[in-house]
């Protein structure tokens, strides 16, 4: 395995048959920078080529699984391609943004379709891009107090892959979460079929490895055949076209009235005040919940 700046890799379980990738930007709550995503893509390809690796766990270092996309990426990163997103007058060009987003969607779709069984291990937060990433795993487990959701629906666009909620939870709840941008706890997520298990936080690590090790009893090629067979049912329901469409709508979502108001708030008042402007009206309004 290569050396990485933003992720860690190791092997656990019986005879090391479970590969593990740790998002390793704890100071940023493992926000998804371009560098991290390209390193993740490389590590996934490397592990896919390892016949002895049968299952792959992806988790986060520090206080959270992943708090979303990095909104302030550092200059001089490793991305090899640059798409023109503004013209000479600094006007935004939607196709440049759309093309850059589709490149990240390609990584998500590879994670979905790679010939290994994958498990997302969530603690703390899996929100926005972090929720998108975790939903593309085959199986999802979480600490019972973890929070999952996509607050990016509030003025930042739409979930780039629809967090595949329409495929894994009912239509009514999927629409509610999309329209409000609210989080749910892992316990709620398990009840609605968004994740497989919500476990006590102190048991999450041990139980995730045991879960992966149990699945890894069979050989990697046999598990890969089972995965592809299962995925085809969902792909025939249109996941590829739907995820591509979600990415296009994410690009278009940058140019709505609310999106412009959100950016004006950041420019005028700073990120902290902008988040209060965006999220404040939702706090205390969810009185429908038990």
C-alpha positions as CSV (number, residue, x, y, z in Angstrom):
1,X,0.0,0.0,0.0
2,X,1.1,3.5,-0.8
3,X,1.8,6.2,1.9
4,X,-0.9,8.7,2.2
5,X,-1.3,12.2,3.8
6,X,-5.0,12.1,4.5
7,X,-5.9,8.5,5.2
8,X,-4.6,5.5,7.0
9,X,-4.8,1.8,6.0
10,X,-4.4,-1.4,7.9
11,X,-5.8,-5.0,8.0
12,X,-7.7,-6.6,10.9
13,X,-9.8,-9.7,11.5
14,X,-8.8,-13.3,11.0
15,X,-5.5,-13.5,9.1
16,X,-5.9,-9.8,8.2
17,X,-8.7,-10.6,5.7
18,X,-10.5,-7.4,6.5
19,X,-9.0,-4.2,5.1
20,X,-9.6,-0.9,6.8
21,X,-9.3,2.6,5.6
22,X,-9.4,5.5,8.2
23,X,-10.2,9.0,7.0
24,X,-7.4,10.9,8.8
25,X,-8.1,14.6,9.0
26,X,-9.4,14.7,12.6
27,X,-8.7,18.4,13.0
28,X,-11.2,19.0,10.2
29,X,-13.6,16.3,11.3
30,X,-12.4,14.4,8.3
31,X,-13.9,16.9,5.8
32,X,-13.6,15.6,2.3
33,X,-10.9,17.5,0.5
34,X,-10.0,16.8,-3.1
35,X,-6.7,15.3,-1.9
36,X,-8.4,13.0,0.6
37,X,-10.9,11.8,-2.0
38,X,-8.2,11.0,-4.6
39,X,-6.2,9.1,-1.9
40,X,-9.3,7.2,-0.9
41,X,-9.9,6.2,-4.5
42,X,-6.3,5.0,-4.9
43,X,-6.5,3.0,-1.6
44,X,-9.8,1.4,-2.6
45,X,-8.3,0.3,-6.0
46,X,-5.3,-1.2,-4.2
47,X,-7.4,-3.2,-1.8
48,X,-9.7,-4.3,-4.5
49,X,-6.7,-5.9,-6.2
50,X,-5.8,-7.9,-3.0
51,X,-7.4,-11.3,-3.2
52,X,-6.8,-11.9,0.5
53,X,-8.8,-8.8,1.4
54,X,-12.4,-9.8,1.5
55,X,-14.2,-7.0,3.2
56,X,-13.3,-3.3,3.6
57,X,-14.2,-1.1,6.5
58,X,-14.1,2.7,6.1
59,X,-14.1,4.8,9.3
60,X,-13.0,8.2,10.6
61,X,-10.3,9.3,13.0
62,X,-11.1,11.6,15.9
63,X,-14.5,12.9,16.9
64,X,-16.5,12.1,13.7
65,X,-16.7,9.8,10.7
66,X,-17.0,12.8,8.3
67,X,-18.5,16.3,8.5
68,X,-18.9,16.7,4.8
69,X,-17.0,18.3,1.9
70,X,-14.1,20.6,2.8
71,X,-15.5,24.1,1.9
72,X,-12.0,25.7,2.3
73,X,-9.6,23.4,0.4
74,X,-6.0,24.3,0.6
75,X,-4.2,25.6,-2.6
76,X,-1.6,23.5,-4.3
77,X,-3.3,20.1,-3.8
78,X,-2.8,16.9,-5.7
79,X,-5.7,17.2,-8.1
80,X,-4.3,16.7,-11.6
81,X,-7.3,18.3,-13.4
82,X,-8.6,21.8,-13.2
83,X,-12.0,22.8,-14.6
84,X,-12.7,26.4,-15.5
85,X,-15.6,27.4,-13.2
86,X,-15.4,31.2,-13.6
87,X,-14.9,33.3,-16.7
88,X,-12.6,36.3,-17.1
89,X,-15.2,38.5,-15.4
90,X,-15.4,36.2,-12.4
91,X,-18.9,35.0,-13.5
92,X,-19.6,31.4,-12.4
93,X,-19.7,28.8,-15.2
94,X,-22.1,26.0,-14.3
95,X,-20.6,23.3,-16.6
96,X,-17.2,23.7,-14.9
97,X,-18.7,23.2,-11.5
98,X,-20.9,20.3,-12.9
99,X,-17.8,18.6,-14.4
100,X,-15.8,18.8,-11.2
101,X,-18.7,17.4,-9.3
102,X,-19.1,14.5,-11.7
103,X,-15.5,13.6,-11.2
104,X,-16.2,13.1,-7.4
105,X,-19.4,11.2,-8.3
106,X,-17.2,8.8,-10.3
107,X,-15.3,8.0,-7.1
108,X,-18.5,7.5,-5.2
109,X,-19.8,5.2,-8.0
110,X,-16.6,3.2,-7.9
111,X,-17.0,2.7,-4.2
112,X,-20.5,1.5,-4.8
113,X,-19.6,-1.0,-7.5
114,X,-16.1,-2.2,-6.5
115,X,-15.8,-6.0,-6.2
116,X,-15.4,-6.0,-2.4
117,X,-18.0,-5.9,0.3
118,X,-17.7,-2.5,2.1
119,X,-18.8,-1.4,5.5
120,X,-19.1,2.2,6.7
121,X,-18.4,2.5,10.5
122,X,-19.9,5.8,11.7
123,X,-19.4,7.7,14.9
124,X,-20.0,11.3,15.8
125,X,-21.2,12.9,12.5
126,X,-21.8,11.5,9.0
127,X,-23.3,14.6,7.4
128,X,-23.5,16.2,4.0
129,X,-20.7,14.6,1.9
130,X,-19.9,12.3,4.8
131,X,-23.4,10.9,4.7
132,X,-23.2,10.6,0.9
133,X,-20.0,8.6,1.2
134,X,-21.3,6.3,3.9
135,X,-24.5,5.5,2.0
136,X,-22.5,4.1,-0.9
137,X,-21.1,1.4,1.3
138,X,-22.8,-2.1,1.1
139,X,-23.4,-2.1,4.9
140,X,-23.5,0.7,7.5
141,X,-23.1,0.5,11.2
142,X,-23.0,3.4,13.7
143,X,-22.6,4.4,17.3
144,X,-26.1,4.8,18.6
145,X,-25.6,8.5,19.3
146,X,-24.2,9.3,15.9
147,X,-25.9,11.9,13.7
148,X,-26.6,11.3,10.0
149,X,-28.1,13.8,7.5
150,X,-27.6,16.3,4.8
151,X,-27.7,19.9,6.0
152,X,-26.2,20.9,2.6
153,X,-29.7,20.8,1.2
154,X,-30.1,24.2,3.0
155,X,-28.6,26.4,0.3
156,X,-25.6,24.5,-0.8
157,X,-27.3,22.4,-3.5
158,X,-28.6,18.8,-3.2
159,X,-27.1,15.5,-2.2
160,X,-24.8,14.6,-5.0
161,X,-25.9,11.0,-5.1
162,X,-29.2,11.6,-3.4
163,X,-27.5,9.7,-0.5
164,X,-29.4,6.9,-2.3
165,X,-32.2,7.4,0.3
166,X,-34.9,6.7,-2.2
167,X,-33.5,3.2,-2.6
168,X,-33.0,2.4,1.1
169,X,-35.8,4.3,3.0
170,X,-39.4,5.0,2.2
171,X,-40.4,7.9,0.0
172,X,-42.1,10.0,2.7
173,X,-39.1,10.0,5.1
174,X,-36.7,10.5,2.2
175,X,-38.5,13.6,1.1
176,X,-38.8,14.9,4.7
177,X,-35.0,14.6,5.3
178,X,-34.3,16.3,1.9
179,X,-36.7,19.2,2.4
180,X,-35.5,20.0,6.0
181,X,-31.8,19.1,5.9
182,X,-32.3,17.7,9.4
183,X,-30.1,15.0,11.0
184,X,-31.4,11.7,12.5
185,X,-29.7,9.7,15.2
186,X,-28.3,6.3,14.3
187,X,-31.1,4.7,16.3
188,X,-33.7,6.5,14.1
189,X,-31.6,5.6,11.0
190,X,-31.7,1.9,11.9
191,X,-35.4,2.0,12.4
192,X,-36.0,3.5,9.0
193,X,-33.6,1.1,7.2
194,X,-31.0,3.7,6.4
195,X,-28.3,1.7,8.3
196,X,-27.9,-1.9,9.4
197,X,-27.1,-1.5,13.1
198,X,-26.9,1.2,15.8
199,X,-24.6,-0.1,18.6
200,X,-23.4,1.5,21.8
201,X,-20.4,3.7,21.1
202,X,-18.0,1.8,23.3
203,X,-18.8,-1.4,21.4
204,X,-18.7,0.0,17.9
205,X,-15.1,-0.8,17.1
206,X,-15.1,-4.4,18.3
207,X,-18.5,-5.2,16.9
208,X,-17.7,-3.7,13.5
209,X,-14.6,-5.8,13.1
210,X,-16.5,-8.9,14.2
211,X,-19.3,-8.2,11.7
212,X,-16.8,-7.7,8.9
213,X,-14.9,-10.9,9.9
214,X,-18.1,-12.9,9.8
215,X,-18.9,-11.8,6.3
216,X,-15.3,-12.4,5.3
217,X,-15.6,-16.2,5.9
218,X,-16.1,-16.7,2.1
219,X,-13.5,-15.9,-0.5
220,X,-13.3,-12.4,-1.9
221,X,-14.2,-13.4,-5.4
222,X,-17.3,-15.3,-4.2
223,X,-18.4,-12.3,-2.1
224,X,-17.7,-10.0,-5.1
225,X,-20.0,-12.1,-7.2
226,X,-22.7,-11.9,-4.6
227,X,-22.3,-8.1,-4.3
228,X,-22.5,-7.5,-8.1
229,X,-25.5,-9.7,-8.3
230,X,-27.3,-7.7,-5.6
231,X,-26.2,-4.4,-7.0
232,X,-27.6,-5.1,-10.4
233,X,-31.2,-5.1,-9.0
234,X,-30.7,-1.5,-7.8
235,X,-28.8,-0.5,-10.9
236,X,-31.7,-1.8,-13.1
237,X,-33.9,0.6,-11.1
238,X,-31.8,3.4,-12.4
239,X,-29.2,4.2,-9.7
240,X,-26.6,5.3,-12.3
241,X,-28.9,7.7,-14.1
242,X,-30.3,8.9,-10.8
243,X,-26.9,9.7,-9.3
244,X,-25.8,11.5,-12.4
245,X,-29.0,13.5,-12.3
246,X,-28.5,14.3,-8.6
247,X,-25.0,15.6,-9.4
248,X,-26.4,17.8,-12.2
249,X,-29.0,19.2,-9.8
250,X,-26.3,19.7,-7.2
251,X,-24.5,21.9,-9.7
252,X,-27.8,23.8,-10.5
253,X,-28.6,24.1,-6.8
254,X,-25.7,26.5,-6.4
255,X,-27.7,29.2,-8.3
256,X,-31.0,29.3,-6.5
257,X,-32.3,32.3,-4.6
258,X,-31.6,30.6,-1.3
259,X,-28.1,29.6,-2.4
260,X,-27.3,33.2,-3.2
261,X,-28.7,34.4,0.1
262,X,-26.5,31.8,1.9
263,X,-23.4,33.0,0.1
264,X,-24.2,36.6,0.8
265,X,-24.5,35.7,4.5
266,X,-21.0,34.1,4.4
267,X,-19.5,37.1,2.6
268,X,-21.2,39.7,4.9
269,X,-21.2,38.0,8.3
270,X,-18.8,35.1,8.1
271,X,-19.4,31.4,8.3
272,X,-20.4,31.1,12.0
273,X,-23.2,33.7,11.6
274,X,-24.2,32.3,8.2
275,X,-24.7,28.9,9.8
276,X,-26.9,30.5,12.5
277,X,-28.9,32.2,9.8
278,X,-29.3,28.9,7.9
279,X,-29.8,26.4,10.7
280,X,-31.3,28.6,13.5
281,X,-34.9,28.6,12.2
282,X,-35.0,24.8,12.3
283,X,-33.9,24.5,16.0
284,X,-36.8,23.7,18.3
285,X,-39.2,23.4,15.3
286,X,-39.3,19.6,15.2
287,X,-42.1,19.3,17.7
288,X,-43.6,16.5,15.7
289,X,-40.9,14.1,17.1
290,X,-41.5,12.1,20.2
